[in-house]
Amino acid sequence: MALALVIVRTLVFIAGLALLGQFIVGIFNWGRRQNNFVYQMFEIITRPVVRAVRAVTPRVIVDQHVPVVTFLICLFLYLGLGVWHRDVCLADLRQLGCEKWVEARTQ
């Protein structure tokens, strides 16, 4: 269970960093960001997550705001998965994925 949480948490982290990177690249080239190669690469990475969030958010949220909502969901999901991972590892330190918790307990 702990290893699965580590994997999911890492995927959420990658999606969040890609959204942040896309935003930073977009700031420097706002008018022509759709033509920027790096921006397009970040968009390829984030497209599935943004589409999933668009599917579950109400239509009241404007399409331009969906990436911001996606980033916030990734942030809170990352933090929540971290707390859940801690609880699972502290319940049984012998699981795969709990090596850092074992190391922290022995120091």
Order of alpha helices (4+ residues) and beta strands (2+ residues): alpha-alpha-alpha-alpha
